[in-house]
Amino acid sequence: MIWEIIGLLIEFLFLGIGLYLYLFAIGRLKYSNEENRKKAEAFRTQSGSMIRILALALMAFMVVNIVLHIKDLIS
């Protein structure tokens, strides 16, 4: 039972990673350092669309896994 809960927490972790990558890809993250912001902006202009697509795919996959995992835990 404890391994099931740990697996569910890991799935939520990957969902959070996907959300963070999506927010990065659309430029919603704030940076305290101007140099880091410029580097992130340059990287985002080169590969932002690919990161956005992969982040959305990761989030969709993890939501399905979480729903199925919770359904399995309940039954």
C-alpha positions as CSV (number, residue, x, y, z in Angstrom):
1,M,0.0,0.0,0.0
2,I,2.8,2.4,0.8
3,W,4.4,1.8,-2.6
4,E,1.1,2.7,-4.3
5,I,1.0,6.1,-2.4
6,I,4.7,6.7,-3.3
7,G,3.9,6.0,-6.9
8,L,1.0,8.4,-6.8
9,L,3.2,11.1,-5.3
10,I,5.8,10.6,-8.1
11,E,3.0,10.9,-10.7
12,F,2.0,14.2,-9.1
13,L,5.7,15.3,-9.2
14,F,5.9,14.6,-12.9
15,L,2.6,16.5,-13.4
16,G,4.2,19.5,-11.6
17,I,7.3,19.2,-13.8
18,G,5.1,19.3,-16.9
19,L,3.3,22.3,-15.6
20,Y,6.6,24.1,-14.8
21,L,7.9,23.3,-18.3
22,Y,4.7,24.6,-19.9
23,L,4.9,27.8,-17.9
24,F,8.5,28.2,-19.0
25,A,7.6,27.6,-22.6
26,I,4.9,30.3,-22.6
27,G,7.0,32.8,-20.7
28,R,5.1,33.1,-17.4
29,L,8.0,32.5,-15.1
30,K,9.7,35.5,-13.4
31,Y,13.4,35.8,-13.0
32,S,15.3,37.8,-10.4
33,N,18.4,38.0,-12.5
34,E,18.3,39.9,-15.8
35,E,21.1,37.7,-17.3
36,N,19.1,34.5,-16.6
37,R,16.0,36.1,-18.1
38,K,17.8,36.9,-21.3
39,K,19.3,33.4,-21.5
40,A,15.8,31.8,-20.9
41,E,14.2,34.1,-23.5
42,A,16.9,33.1,-26.1
43,F,16.3,29.4,-25.4
44,R,12.6,29.8,-25.5
45,T,12.6,31.5,-28.9
46,Q,14.6,28.6,-30.3
47,S,12.7,25.7,-28.9
48,G,9.6,27.1,-27.1
49,S,7.0,25.4,-29.3
50,M,8.6,22.0,-28.9
51,I,8.8,22.4,-25.2
52,R,5.2,23.5,-25.0
53,I,4.0,20.4,-27.0
54,L,6.1,18.0,-24.9
55,A,5.0,19.6,-21.7
56,L,1.3,19.3,-22.7
57,A,1.8,15.7,-23.6
58,L,3.5,15.0,-20.3
59,M,0.7,16.6,-18.4
60,A,-2.0,14.8,-20.3
61,F,-0.3,11.5,-19.8
62,M,0.2,12.1,-16.1
63,V,-3.4,13.2,-15.6
64,V,-4.6,9.9,-17.1
65,N,-2.1,8.0,-15.0
66,I,-3.2,9.7,-11.8
67,V,-6.9,9.1,-12.5
68,L,-6.3,5.5,-13.2
69,H,-4.1,5.2,-10.1
70,I,-6.7,6.7,-7.9
71,K,-9.4,4.5,-9.4
72,D,-7.2,1.5,-8.7
73,L,-6.6,2.6,-5.1
74,I,-10.3,3.1,-4.4
75,S,-11.3,-0.3,-5.7
